[in-house]
Amino acid sequence: MGSFSHERCVVFLDPDTGLEPEKSKGDEKHVLNREAQTFWRALPGGTVFAFYQHKPNRSNDPWIEPKRAQLEAAIGIAASEIGVASGIKIANDVVLFYAVKP
């Protein structure tokens, strides 16, 4: 992680599906909460952290805010500091979360 510590950059985590499931063990398709935390802590200030999140269920249950709250807990920042980018007309089952490391 130290190889980019002196440069401004964007770190984009792009697992197959997003953060690990809250009720079961994640696998190689997910970024584990602790892995997201490791990346976040290693980033220098001013770095943009972007995170791909796919809808985690097939039901119509709300999923964006619960996943943002999970990311908030994983990296230790307020949910209000995590932005959400989406293109509902293109893909209503995908969002990008993003935050700038202070």
PLY file of the C-alpha trace (Angstrom):
ply
format ascii 1.0
element vertex 102
property float x
property float y
property float z
element edge 101
property int vertex1
property int vertex2
end_header
0.00 0.00 0.00
2.89 2.38 0.56
3.69 2.53 -3.16
1.17 5.32 -3.75
1.59 7.18 -0.48
3.17 10.27 -2.10
0.74 10.65 -4.99
-2.80 11.91 -5.33
-4.94 9.05 -6.51
-8.25 7.28 -6.58
-8.48 3.84 -4.98
-11.39 1.93 -6.51
-12.41 -1.36 -4.92
-14.36 -3.45 -7.42
-15.40 -6.82 -6.05
-17.97 -8.89 -7.91
-20.77 -7.94 -5.54
-19.56 -5.43 -2.91
-19.16 -5.68 0.83
-19.45 -9.02 2.55
-22.97 -10.11 3.50
-23.96 -9.02 6.97
-25.51 -12.35 7.91
-23.01 -14.78 6.41
-19.33 -15.16 5.69
-18.00 -13.32 2.64
-15.87 -14.97 -0.02
-13.70 -13.94 -2.97
-16.68 -12.14 -4.57
-16.74 -9.66 -1.68
-14.55 -7.16 0.06
-14.51 -8.05 3.72
-15.21 -5.26 6.21
-11.68 -5.60 7.58
-10.19 -5.36 4.07
-12.08 -2.11 3.39
-10.78 -0.80 6.71
-7.19 -1.79 5.85
-7.33 0.10 2.55
-8.94 3.16 4.14
-6.39 3.38 6.94
-3.47 3.08 4.52
-4.62 5.90 2.25
-2.95 9.30 2.44
-5.13 12.39 2.90
-6.84 13.70 -0.20
-7.23 10.27 -1.77
-10.63 9.36 -3.17
-11.88 5.97 -2.00
-14.53 4.54 -4.36
-16.37 1.31 -3.77
-18.59 -0.75 -6.10
-21.71 -2.17 -4.48
-24.19 -4.48 -6.17
-27.69 -4.98 -4.77
-27.23 -7.78 -2.23
-30.70 -9.32 -2.46
-33.40 -10.09 -4.98
-36.21 -8.70 -2.86
-37.31 -5.10 -2.91
-35.92 -4.45 0.57
-33.96 -1.22 0.96
-30.28 -1.96 0.42
-28.32 1.22 -0.34
-28.51 2.85 3.10
-27.88 -0.42 4.99
-24.77 -1.06 2.85
-23.62 2.54 3.32
-24.02 2.06 7.11
-21.99 -1.16 6.88
-19.21 0.66 5.00
-19.39 3.48 7.57
-18.80 0.98 10.37
-16.07 -0.82 8.45
-13.93 2.24 7.72
-14.89 4.32 10.75
-16.35 7.47 9.23
-19.84 9.00 9.35
-22.31 7.85 6.71
-22.79 11.52 5.81
-19.16 11.53 4.61
-19.84 8.67 2.17
-21.37 9.79 -1.10
-23.52 7.63 -3.33
-23.33 7.73 -7.13
-25.88 5.89 -9.20
-27.42 5.71 -12.63
-30.86 4.35 -11.81
-32.02 4.53 -15.44
-29.01 2.49 -16.56
-28.54 0.03 -13.69
-30.84 0.16 -10.68
-28.98 -2.59 -8.87
-25.54 -0.92 -8.61
-24.15 2.10 -6.76
-20.70 3.50 -6.18
-19.91 4.70 -2.69
-17.14 7.28 -2.40
-15.33 9.26 0.26
-12.29 11.52 0.38
-9.73 10.65 3.05
-9.19 13.75 5.23
0 1
1 2
2 3
3 4
4 5
5 6
6 7
7 8
8 9
9 10
10 11
11 12
12 13
13 14
14 15
15 16
16 17
17 18
18 19
19 20
20 21
21 22
22 23
23 24
24 25
25 26
26 27
27 28
28 29
29 30
30 31
31 32
32 33
33 34
34 35
35 36
36 37
37 38
38 39
39 40
40 41
41 42
42 43
43 44
44 45
45 46
46 47
47 48
48 49
49 50
50 51
51 52
52 53
53 54
54 55
55 56
56 57
57 58
58 59
59 60
60 61
61 62
62 63
63 64
64 65
65 66
66 67
67 68
68 69
69 70
70 71
71 72
72 73
73 74
74 75
75 76
76 77
77 78
78 79
79 80
80 81
81 82
82 83
83 84
84 85
85 86
86 87
87 88
88 89
89 90
90 91
91 92
92 93
93 94
94 95
95 96
96 97
97 98
98 99
99 100
100 101
